[in-house]
């Protein structure tokens, strides 16, 4: 059967979509694009921002227009938040996050296939197992945690993802071994709030040490600063670069008043010390982060404080978001910064992020680095270094999954240019 799957938003959604396709083996799925005549369309939505919601609406409408006879199933965070609207847009079935474990049964029963009883309670951990969609054998994401108990003032995720759930480390190890046997070259641990992981007695640090024995390099996706303790830094430092020397530590703002107002569990002093300690303990450490422009009540001085703090901690990449009020959050009831000011601050932060990236990358020119090839392109291939710099290696015909020794020659935006090192 021809099926199309669109996974919007976070890596957790990507893992869940991939696992779902693996559970639909009875359909003998052939994965195609939404415009390639699928009989089944699954859209796994996001609602972290109003932009994400708009993208979800656009994808649902596009899927229905392009495939009037298809069976369209919509799930994910936006399906949790606005199920009636999702149905009006063209979904045949809406499956909110709390019922995601029902997805395989809903789809298979629609096509007349018998199904075993669903054994995963609707609000428990779901989204691990067989892979079916993103099987390029390069990088596999492993979901180890779901939900969030933090309740930051601006964030809707606890409402749409629920309370925290954690996967037992033995199940994670078993899946990692299966992915290694299938030929994946890098494994990435992910979760809605990854750092809170409690499925191992020693948390993420203990899980990483268990997974080292699998023999495939490991990476962490985004992790909260307050969840990143000394033991985790020490484990990464001892095992780097096998455990990749990169952390994405969400900052959100460089103003302490706003961090407290938004319910963040750290201040700039803590964040500064954390980054300093990471650079001391982890050889070749690279930092990436997020910031939000125009949080409620943000002043010009606080906007400048965020810029100054970014200059101080020197991340290699900054993801900049414009604040948009999320329904039924505390921040939505606070005094709002005028939208034009929010957009202008966003532009200024993006410009600074580009400048900081160039400053971090330019000293790398002339070095020889390892690049895990992820996709071929005209006259070369794209991949990432262990510290998560994106590299375009010119003139190579290397296939995805190969690791190249490449000499860095220049910078183009956020991408380093390189050629295969002839000396290796």
GIPELIN-V821168 format. One record per backbone hydrogen bond with DSSP energy under -0.5 kcal/mol. NH is the residue of the N-H (numbers start at 0). CO is the residue of the C=O. Records with the same first field share a line. If there is no record, write none. Layout:
NH = CO + CO
This chain:
2 = 0 + 29
3 = 39
5 = 41
6 = 4
7 = 5 + 43
13 = 9
14 = 10
15 = 11
16 = 12
17 = 13
18 = 14
19 = 15
20 = 16
21 = 17
22 = 18
23 = 19 + 20
24 = 21
26 = 23
27 = 24
29 = 0
30 = 28
31 = 2
35 = 32
38 = 1
39 = 1
40 = 70
41 = 3
42 = 72
43 = 5 + 41
44 = 42 + 74
52 = 48
53 = 49
54 = 50
55 = 51
56 = 52
57 = 53
58 = 54
59 = 55
60 = 56
61 = 57
62 = 58
63 = 59
64 = 60
65 = 61
66 = 62
69 = 66
70 = 38
71 = 69
72 = 40 + 70
73 = 92
74 = 42
75 = 94
76 = 44
79 = 75
80 = 76
81 = 77
85 = 81
86 = 82
87 = 83
88 = 84
89 = 85 + 86
90 = 85
91 = 71
92 = 71
94 = 73 + 92
95 = 93
96 = 75
98 = 95
99 = 96
101 = 98
102 = 99
105 = 101
106 = 102
107 = 103
108 = 104
109 = 105
110 = 106
111 = 108
112 = 107
120 = 118
123 = 120
131 = 17
134 = 132
135 = 133
139 = 185
141 = 187
142 = 140
143 = 141 + 189
144 = 189
145 = 164
147 = 161
152 = 261
154 = 151
158 = 155
159 = 155
160 = 156
161 = 157
164 = 145
166 = 143
168 = 198
170 = 167
171 = 167
172 = 168
173 = 169
174 = 170
175 = 171
176 = 172
177 = 173
178 = 174
179 = 175
180 = 176
181 = 177
182 = 179
183 = 178
184 = 137
185 = 137
186 = 216
187 = 139
188 = 218
189 = 141
191 = 144
193 = 190
195 = 192
196 = 193
202 = 199
204 = 201
205 = 201
206 = 202
207 = 203
208 = 204
209 = 205
210 = 206
211 = 207
212 = 209
213 = 210
214 = 211
216 = 184
217 = 241
218 = 186
220 = 188
222 = 247
224 = 249
226 = 223
227 = 224
228 = 226
232 = 228
233 = 229
234 = 230
235 = 231
236 = 232
237 = 233
238 = 234
239 = 235
241 = 238
242 = 238
243 = 217 + 241
245 = 243
246 = 285
248 = 246 + 287
249 = 222 + 247
250 = 289
251 = 289
252 = 250
255 = 253
258 = 254
259 = 255
260 = 256
261 = 257
262 = 259
263 = 258
270 = 266
271 = 267
272 = 268
273 = 269
274 = 270
275 = 271
276 = 272
277 = 273
278 = 274
279 = 275
280 = 276
281 = 277
282 = 280
284 = 281
285 = 244
287 = 246
288 = 316
290 = 318
291 = 251
292 = 320
294 = 291
296 = 334
297 = 294
302 = 298
303 = 299
304 = 300
305 = 301
306 = 302
307 = 303
308 = 304
309 = 305
310 = 306
311 = 307
312 = 308
313 = 309
315 = 286
316 = 286
318 = 288
319 = 317
320 = 290
322 = 292 + 320
328 = 325
330 = 152
332 = 328 + 329
333 = 330
340 = 337
341 = 337
342 = 338
343 = 339
344 = 340
345 = 341
346 = 342
347 = 343
348 = 344
349 = 345
350 = 346
351 = 347
352 = 348
353 = 349
354 = 350
355 = 351
356 = 352
357 = 353
358 = 354
359 = 355
360 = 356
361 = 357
362 = 358
363 = 360
364 = 360 + 361
365 = 407
366 = 363
368 = 405
370 = 403
371 = 383
372 = 370 + 401
373 = 381
374 = 381
376 = 379
379 = 376
380 = 392
381 = 374
382 = 390
383 = 371
384 = 388
387 = 384
389 = 413
390 = 382
391 = 415
392 = 380 + 390
393 = 391 + 417
394 = 378
395 = 392
400 = 372
401 = 398
403 = 370 + 401
405 = 368 + 403
406 = 418
407 = 366 + 405
408 = 416
409 = 416
411 = 414
414 = 411
415 = 389
416 = 409
417 = 391
418 = 406
419 = 393
420 = 404
421 = 419
423 = 420
